[in-house]
Amino acid sequence: MSISVFNRRWAALLLEALTRHGVQHICIAPGSRSTPLTLAAGANNALICHTHFDERGLGHLALGLAKASRQPVAVIVTSGTAVANLYPALIEAGLTGERLVLLTADRPPELIDCGANQAIRQPGMFASHPRHSLDLPRPTVDIPARWLVSAVDNTMSELTYGALHINCPFAEPLYGGDEQQHHEWSDALGDWWHSQKPWLTQAQPQHFAEQHDWFTWRQKRGVVIAGRMSAEAGSKLAQWADELGWPLIGDVLSQTGQPLPCADLWLANPQVAEILNQAQLVIQFGGSLTGKRLLQWQSQCQPQEYWLVDELPGRLDPAHHRGRRLQSDITAWLQQHPSQPSAPWAEALSDFAGNAWVLANDTLKNHFGEASLAHRLAELLPKQGQLFVGNSLIVRLIDALAQLPVGYPVYSNRGASGIDGLISTAAGVQRARAIPTLFILGDISALYDLNALALMRHCPAPMVILVVNNNGGQIFSLLPTPAQERERFYCMPQDVEFSHAAAMFGLRYAAPTNWEQLTTAVNEGWRQAGATLIELNVASSEGAETLRSLVQKMALQ
């Protein structure tokens, strides 16, 4: 029984050390081997515990919490394939920078590779995707408490982005025992238990991305590309670019207000490229660009220099431009590099953007469908709320057709751009901020994470889930997929509707058939606690065909 008690003391110290590095939320799946971690988490008053029965969804719940809180978030799962289910969320965190701490319970070494139940080789199983890994030994009093706490401190101090995998083997028994045993082991840390600081503090090297020739460059012709960034950074960047007189092409995730809306439409016009190619400097802030035409121009442009500013490391430029890779917080970089009020040098782009907006508006004003939803999305946003956008076709339509308010918080999973775990991630985003949330995704994405609707039964603020049901993966209608095989092997229509799913998890449900009914259902959702699932049944390829038609028309203007 002393083994079970010491397992819990070991786990309690491990979790307490994590709280000293900003871990406040911890997500827990059921399991026996993880009992020491689970009981320690429940007993720690500094931790907010979230539970889910599906480890894949649990990982994405933690991802959403980390996105919105900008804090590291811990996850506890049991041994075996439960651990493997964390892989998609771990990969996404590595690409978009959220900090996850994956605490995976394990069998002790003598039970590995010998036929023991639920025992797999867990150390190193995530390959290069975690930012850091820490393979703990089996808990033993022969290892001093100061080793465990300093090992956690050392690794957490280096976790500036991405995931940390801590593998935690525990021997049986896992339950019972005299809780007074082994107190001298943890008491050896003295008054550390009554402080709020780590045992071991490490200073991180500072990144100085100041460009001393900025005074010269800001007097040239520049173009700003805005990718994924925070709402604060988006607002400041929009003002900065406007003062410089430089055109800003904003992604749906830029939160810049997209001062030149419908970029994916007007970038199709060849005259636009002639204007943009006069730029001497292109600065991209943030990664994860969505629009096809923007990506095409970004790949082909050849300014004197191309700068990319983002707090994450790595190139982040698939076109491999010549220039400068500046690792820095975007807001801090803008402060270091003040604008200089100048007249706009590419005013014609405003005309193209205005024409594209009018074209989209005229085309969609008397239409109800996926494209019109994207175009008018800003009308549905809750005040002082936030937006979570799914992947596949819907995010492209919003990027191409909508204009979102400047500084309005927008979240997504646009690192690996997968459809797995979108409902779970959105649940985490809302739990972190507890404000009204509009969440929009497609039917296949919803089916892929359907059991995560269980998480929506515990929303801390109104949540409206818009499921756009175009009966399949209609993103493939935008691609040159073989026409005869498109339905069977690409779109895969499922012929489902979601009223029974909403009823199964106790969510309110509506299925509006026109814009007035939609706005009524959405506004009703904002007036009530909890979640409302609104299903929009639309023509299968309408969204893709509308986007294609608008692009073709803008190319000829």
C-alpha atoms as one frame of an Amber mdcrd trajectory, in Angstrom:
protein
   0.000   0.000   0.000   2.963   2.353   0.533   3.553   2.232  -3.238   0.114
   3.703  -3.936   0.668   6.485  -1.396   4.063   7.385  -2.793   2.672   7.359
  -6.346   0.221  10.050  -5.260   2.898  12.091  -3.477   5.042  11.952  -6.606
   2.087  13.006  -8.758   1.108  15.793  -6.352   4.603  17.273  -6.524   4.628
  16.998 -10.301   1.334  18.881 -10.641   2.250  21.481  -8.036   5.438  22.209
  -9.970   3.385  22.740 -13.134   1.138  25.292 -11.429   4.235  27.408 -10.723
   4.597  27.785 -14.497   1.106  29.052 -15.182  -0.793  25.774 -15.561  -4.319
  26.486 -14.366  -6.508  24.231 -16.523  -6.094  20.460 -16.592  -8.084  18.072
 -18.799  -8.667  14.524 -17.551  -9.896  11.346 -19.256 -10.973   8.270 -17.240
  -8.410   5.563 -16.550  -6.956   3.409 -13.796  -3.210   3.724 -14.423  -3.564
   7.518 -14.303  -5.187   7.404 -10.851  -2.246   9.041  -9.003  -2.331  12.003
 -11.408  -6.119  12.283 -11.414  -6.456  12.253  -7.613  -3.591  14.732  -7.260
  -5.243  17.072  -9.762  -8.562  16.896  -7.945  -6.864  17.723  -4.634  -4.951
  20.748  -5.972  -6.995  23.911  -5.431  -4.928  25.832  -7.986  -6.214  23.637
 -10.833  -9.504  23.792 -12.745 -10.385  20.255 -13.807 -12.147  19.483 -17.091
 -13.213  15.956 -18.030 -14.106  14.163 -21.265 -14.489  10.487 -22.078 -12.742
  10.713 -25.469  -8.980  11.291 -25.367  -8.845  12.704 -28.894 -11.480  15.278
 -27.981  -9.788  15.856 -24.630  -6.560  16.861 -26.356  -8.438  19.350 -28.516
 -10.346  20.688 -25.506  -6.968  21.463 -23.959  -5.835  22.997 -27.237  -8.807
  25.374 -27.230  -8.203  26.320 -23.599  -4.576  27.078 -24.428  -5.506  29.126
 -27.502  -7.817  31.462 -25.640  -6.045  31.637 -22.266  -2.526  31.838 -23.754
  -1.447  29.684 -20.795  -0.006  26.174 -20.769  -2.728  23.557 -20.282  -2.160
  20.047 -18.907  -3.760  16.773 -20.019  -3.987  13.498 -18.081  -4.654  10.181
 -19.838  -4.143   6.549 -18.978  -1.729   4.180 -20.717  -2.013   2.461 -24.091
  -3.885   3.734 -27.122  -5.390   6.486 -24.969  -2.033   8.208 -25.350  -2.031
   7.867 -29.139  -5.345   9.705 -29.341  -3.562  12.903 -28.257  -1.511  12.955
 -31.446  -3.709  15.291 -33.579  -3.944  17.986 -30.899  -0.227  17.702 -30.194
   0.596  18.206 -33.877  -1.680  21.246 -34.122  -0.116  22.815 -31.017   3.342
  22.381 -32.493   2.290  24.274 -35.621   0.298  27.070 -34.005   2.244  27.511
 -30.776  -0.184  26.603 -27.989   1.533  25.092 -24.957   0.225  21.674 -23.933
   1.634  19.479 -21.162   0.707  15.863 -21.869   0.874  13.713 -18.730   0.611
  10.146 -19.955   0.366   7.407 -17.345   2.361   4.287 -18.224   3.061   0.769
 -17.069   6.432   0.351 -15.307   9.318  -0.937 -17.477   8.989  -4.571 -16.375
   5.500  -4.723 -17.929   6.519  -3.454 -21.383   7.041  -5.875 -24.323   5.987
  -8.909 -22.308   2.311  -9.236 -23.145   0.965  -7.166 -20.255  -2.447  -5.642
 -20.788  -2.729  -2.056 -22.083   1.047  -1.726 -22.242   2.716  -0.142 -25.269
   6.056   1.593 -25.851   5.165   5.167 -24.906   8.525   6.991 -24.523   9.264
   8.727 -27.807   6.013   7.600 -29.423   5.252  11.138 -30.641   8.580  11.332
 -32.498   9.634  14.905 -33.289   6.241  16.548 -32.737   6.576  17.492 -29.038
   8.767  20.497 -28.378  10.179  18.697 -25.332   9.859  15.277 -23.716  10.495
  14.140 -20.162  10.530  10.389 -19.466  10.159  10.022 -15.727  11.362   6.972
 -13.805   9.041   4.843 -11.735   8.382   6.766  -8.488  10.797   5.826  -5.725
  11.938   7.409  -2.461  15.522   6.888  -3.634  15.078   9.865  -5.982  14.892
  13.136  -4.007  11.929  15.460  -4.447  14.260  18.251  -5.547  15.216  16.173
  -8.613  11.608  15.848  -9.759  10.690  19.485  -9.188  13.843  20.834 -10.830
  13.383  18.491 -13.817   9.894  19.918 -14.344  11.115  23.490 -13.845  13.945
  23.064 -16.308  11.689  21.677 -19.031   8.792  24.093 -18.478  11.094  27.109
 -18.572  12.073  26.065 -22.097   8.496  25.460 -23.254   7.853  28.702 -25.119
   5.528  27.020 -27.622   4.223  23.581 -28.589   3.798  20.497 -26.441   5.705
  18.842 -23.612   5.241  15.092 -23.246   5.828  13.830 -19.696   5.582  10.044
 -19.540   4.721   8.849 -16.041   5.088   5.133 -15.206   3.297   3.951 -12.076
   3.514   0.520 -10.468   0.600  -1.096  -8.669  -1.119  -0.863  -6.282  -2.766
   2.391  -7.382  -5.402   2.724  -4.643  -5.594   2.955  -0.869  -2.877   3.273
   1.772  -2.057   5.483   4.742  -1.894   9.077   3.487   0.575   9.982   6.249
   3.280   7.811   4.763   6.314   9.281   2.965   5.568  12.873   4.032   9.255
  13.359   4.848  10.062  12.906   1.134   7.976  15.898   0.027   8.617  17.867
   3.251  12.290  18.017   2.252  11.347  20.928  -0.062  10.647  23.048   3.022
   8.851  26.367   2.574   8.667  25.897  -1.217   5.235  24.392  -0.628   4.026
  27.733   0.792   5.425  29.870  -2.040   4.210  30.505  -5.578   7.559  30.343
  -7.335   9.359  27.498  -9.137  12.120  25.665  -7.329  14.479  26.415 -10.203
  14.140  29.653 -12.182  15.839  30.021 -15.550  16.194  33.223 -17.553  15.319
  32.938 -21.233  17.431  34.598 -23.938  15.804  37.717 -25.319  14.963  38.062
 -29.004  15.969  41.447 -30.409  14.309  41.761 -33.794  14.770  45.524 -34.167
  15.752  46.455 -37.716  18.076  49.437 -37.593  17.470  50.308 -41.238  13.708
  50.561 -40.706  13.837  54.347 -41.133  14.904  53.790 -44.753  12.536  50.940
 -45.523   9.425  52.686 -44.194   9.858  55.386 -46.840   9.590  52.830 -49.651
   6.562  51.201 -51.242   5.416  48.378 -48.976   2.683  45.750 -48.834   1.469
  44.170 -45.600   0.141  40.611 -45.486  -1.667  39.767 -42.261  -2.026  36.116
 -41.233  -2.959  34.573 -37.890  -2.443  36.892 -34.897  -4.118  38.126 -31.727
  -6.975  40.634 -31.712  -4.708  43.240 -30.116  -2.035  42.750 -32.751  -4.610
  42.869 -35.561  -5.975  46.223 -34.401  -2.532  47.757 -34.043  -1.345  46.400
 -37.379  -4.337  47.850 -39.232  -3.611  51.294 -37.804   0.146  50.949 -38.472
  -0.329  49.995 -42.134  -2.903  52.753 -42.675  -0.499  55.377 -41.344   2.263
  54.129 -43.620  -0.070  54.246 -46.621   0.668  50.600 -47.378  -2.076  48.246
 -48.572  -2.951  45.551 -46.042  -4.236  42.199 -47.283  -5.830  40.570 -44.249
  -6.578  36.892 -43.731  -9.774  35.815 -41.975  -7.653  35.098 -38.878  -5.812
  38.438 -38.909  -8.438  40.362 -36.905  -7.361  43.481 -38.803 -10.878  44.255
 -40.044  -9.709  43.340 -43.560  -9.551  46.964 -44.832  -9.424  45.581 -48.389
 -12.178  42.935 -48.165 -12.781  40.058 -50.565  -9.092  39.754 -51.388  -9.529
  36.234 -52.738 -11.791  37.749 -55.402  -9.953  40.886 -56.493  -6.529  39.244
 -56.438  -7.730  37.256 -59.458  -7.611  40.406 -61.583  -4.296  40.650 -63.496
  -4.212  44.448 -63.050  -3.942  43.942 -59.302  -0.723  41.965 -59.661   0.761
  44.789 -61.743   0.084  47.213 -58.882   1.263  44.963 -56.071   4.430  44.020
 -57.918   5.588  47.623 -57.585   6.177  46.977 -53.881   9.789  47.210 -52.783
   9.140  45.531 -49.447   6.539  42.953 -48.433   6.086  42.285 -44.718   4.036
  39.300 -43.641   2.823  39.240 -40.038   1.697  35.822 -38.811   1.343  32.549
 -40.672  -1.437  30.233 -41.839  -2.697  32.146 -44.877  -6.039  30.870 -46.188
  -6.921  32.495 -49.520  -5.805  30.686 -52.651  -5.183  33.848 -54.675  -3.262
  35.464 -51.815  -1.061  32.401 -51.510  -0.466  32.468 -55.262   0.590  36.119
 -55.247   2.656  35.637 -52.104   4.506  32.798 -53.795   5.165  34.730 -57.002
   6.012  38.201 -55.660   9.625  39.306 -55.885  10.150  42.488 -53.855  13.594
  43.720 -52.957  13.090  42.027 -49.585  10.423  39.871 -47.955  10.140  40.042
 -44.159   8.138  37.620 -42.028   7.340  38.578 -38.432   5.934  35.970 -36.047
   6.669  34.863 -32.499   7.041  31.229 -33.566  10.412  29.988 -34.853  11.017
  28.435 -38.260  10.785  29.757 -41.794   6.962  29.796 -42.087   7.354  30.794
 -45.748   6.684  27.961 -48.213   7.819  30.224 -51.073  11.303  30.662 -49.505
  11.696  34.358 -50.263  14.920  36.241 -49.920  14.700  38.565 -46.958  14.430
  38.434 -43.176  12.802  36.023 -40.749  12.048  38.055 -37.617  10.989  36.070
 -34.559   9.124  38.472 -32.337   5.801  39.211 -30.734   3.920  41.202 -33.380
   2.688  43.936 -31.045   6.188  44.424 -29.626   7.664  44.551 -33.141   5.225
  47.251 -34.226   6.210  49.323 -31.200   9.871  48.932 -32.107   9.204  50.019
 -35.686   6.913  53.062 -35.651   5.050  54.101 -38.761   5.643  57.325 -40.646
   2.475  59.049 -41.910   2.491  58.829 -45.685   0.009  59.024 -48.539  -1.233
  55.699 -49.932   0.763  54.553 -52.937  -1.692  51.903 -54.225  -5.099  53.583
 -53.940  -6.437  51.674 -56.943  -6.604  48.554 -54.775  -9.382  50.173 -52.754
 -11.434  50.438 -55.934 -10.876  46.771 -56.750 -11.817  45.740 -53.211 -14.903
  47.938 -53.301 -15.976  46.473 -56.631 -15.500  42.951 -55.297 -17.639  43.714
 -52.250 -20.417  45.210 -54.382 -20.285  42.229 -56.752 -20.596  39.769 -53.868
 -23.362  41.825 -52.268 -25.392  42.103 -55.481 -24.955  38.403 -56.209 -25.963
  37.211 -52.748 -28.463  39.800 -51.452 -31.528  37.761 -52.388 -29.918  34.389
 -51.830 -29.833  32.086 -48.820 -27.022  29.576 -48.708 -23.465  28.879 -47.692
 -21.963  31.778 -49.633 -24.476  34.344 -48.363 -23.908  33.123 -44.805 -20.181
  33.744 -45.203 -20.763  37.184 -46.751 -23.140  38.348 -44.009 -21.470  36.557
 -41.111 -20.577  39.781 -39.296 -24.306  40.447 -38.780 -24.570  37.332 -36.617
 -21.613  37.956 -34.294 -22.445  38.445 -30.616 -21.445  41.718 -29.011 -18.300
  41.391 -26.902 -18.059  37.807 -28.046 -15.802  35.707 -30.214 -15.840  33.595
 -33.371 -14.496  30.098 -33.976 -14.202  29.086 -37.629 -13.994  25.504 -38.841
 -11.848  24.250 -41.685 -12.382  23.071 -45.241 -14.774  25.081 -47.452 -16.414
  27.347 -44.875 -13.206  29.097 -43.782 -12.340  29.815 -47.415 -15.760  31.297
 -48.089 -15.521  33.537 -45.029 -12.009  34.599 -46.001 -13.145  35.443 -49.539
 -16.548  37.002 -48.900 -16.773  38.414 -45.371 -15.449  41.491 -43.628 -15.118
  40.941 -39.894 -14.857  43.771 -37.332 -11.374  45.008 -36.537 -10.041  43.474
 -33.336 -12.868  40.927 -33.075 -11.415  37.674 -31.643 -11.278  34.858 -34.195
 -10.017  31.351 -33.442  -9.445  28.261 -35.564  -7.246  25.194 -36.059  -5.317
  26.365 -39.107  -1.961  24.782 -38.310  -2.451  21.371 -39.844  -5.925  22.514
 -41.031  -7.537  19.230 -40.045 -11.224  18.708 -39.313 -10.574  16.482 -36.294
 -11.458  17.913 -32.898 -13.071  21.168 -34.032 -16.057  20.945 -31.659 -13.751
  20.032 -28.765 -11.400  22.926 -29.536 -14.260  25.409 -29.730 -15.504  24.167
 -26.351 -12.070  24.825 -24.874 -11.882  28.308 -26.376 -15.171  29.269 -24.798
 -14.365  27.759 -21.411 -11.163  29.787 -21.253 -12.886  33.135 -21.845 -16.509
  32.486 -20.809 -18.012  34.882 -23.366 -20.663  34.395 -26.100 -19.237  32.355
 -28.964 -20.348  31.837 -32.547 -18.952  28.589 -33.929 -19.351  27.669 -37.585
 -18.317  24.392 -39.235 -19.331  21.922 -41.927 -21.327  18.727 -41.620 -18.426
  16.311 -42.114 -16.367  18.208 -39.521 -19.284  17.978 -37.099 -19.669  14.244
 -37.678 -15.954  13.731 -37.126 -16.159  15.134 -33.571 -19.826  14.500 -32.833
 -19.374  13.082 -29.345 -17.776  16.379 -28.298 -21.278  17.843 -28.240 -21.257
  16.380 -24.729 -18.827  19.176 -23.829 -21.374  21.752 -25.001 -23.724  20.790
 -22.170 -21.489  22.811 -19.838 -21.054  26.138 -21.636 -20.182  29.046 -19.315
 -21.804  31.525 -21.755 -24.161  31.328 -24.752 -22.778  29.243 -27.609 -24.311
  29.098 -31.083 -23.075  26.234 -33.254 -23.791  26.732 -36.960 -23.504  23.455
 -38.849 -23.496  24.122 -42.581 -24.840  20.901 -44.055 -23.895  20.758 -47.740
 -23.996  16.955 -47.614 -20.340  16.121 -47.890 -16.849  17.489 -48.238 -17.645
  20.139 -50.835 -14.155  21.617 -50.571 -13.315  19.026 -53.203 -15.703  20.770
 -55.593 -13.142  23.591 -55.712 -10.403  21.173 -56.724  -9.846  19.396 -60.048
 -10.922  16.062 -58.588 -12.171  13.498 -61.134 -15.833  14.250 -61.741 -16.986
  10.626 -61.909 -15.299   9.670 -58.649 -15.875  12.946 -56.799 -19.027  11.965
 -54.913 -17.928   8.475 -53.948 -14.295   9.021 -52.988 -13.997  12.733 -52.145
 -17.240  14.426 -51.071 -18.693  11.247 -49.523 -22.230  12.552 -48.850 -23.669
  11.086 -45.652 -27.315  12.171 -46.004 -27.714  13.020 -42.324 -29.377  15.744
 -40.307 -28.435  16.869 -36.825 -31.683  17.237 -34.879 -31.204  13.832 -33.238
 -27.604  14.689 -32.311 -28.784  17.885 -30.601 -31.515  15.975 -28.769 -29.106
  13.235 -27.702 -26.903  15.775 -25.892 -29.732  18.030 -24.699 -28.957  21.010
 -26.933 -31.472  23.433 -28.400 -31.960  22.957 -32.139 -33.189  24.994 -35.104
 -33.167  24.483 -38.872 -33.917  27.871 -40.502 -34.669  28.048 -44.215 -34.189
  31.799 -44.797 -32.108  34.655 -43.462 -34.838  36.046 -41.204 -35.322  32.675
 -39.514 -31.556  32.323 -39.117 -31.101  35.697 -37.444 -34.047  34.988 -35.165
 -32.580  31.626 -34.134 -29.132  33.101 -33.558 -30.433  36.050 -31.530 -32.539
  33.668 -29.460 -29.361  31.728 -28.784 -27.632  34.809 -27.390 -30.505  35.373
 -24.963 -30.251  31.935 -23.369 -27.634  30.086 -21.400 -26.010  27.026 -22.889
 -25.611  25.898 -26.473 -27.870  26.075 -29.514 -27.188  23.925 -32.571 -28.448
  25.539 -35.785 -28.349  23.428 -38.926 -28.311  25.092 -42.325 -29.226  22.688
 -45.085 -27.815  24.142 -48.295 -27.388  23.004 -51.885 -24.379  20.707 -52.114
 -22.023  22.627 -54.391 -23.610  26.095 -54.149 -20.845  27.603 -52.022 -18.011
  26.346 -54.178 -19.767  27.270 -57.420 -20.572  30.789 -56.189 -16.993  31.408
 -55.170 -15.713  30.139 -58.498 -18.156  32.354 -60.410 -17.264  35.490 -58.430
 -13.546  34.892 -58.947 -14.067  34.543 -62.701 -16.109  37.757 -62.879 -13.517
  39.748 -60.910 -10.752  38.462 -63.173 -12.474  40.143 -66.124 -13.259  43.521
 -64.514
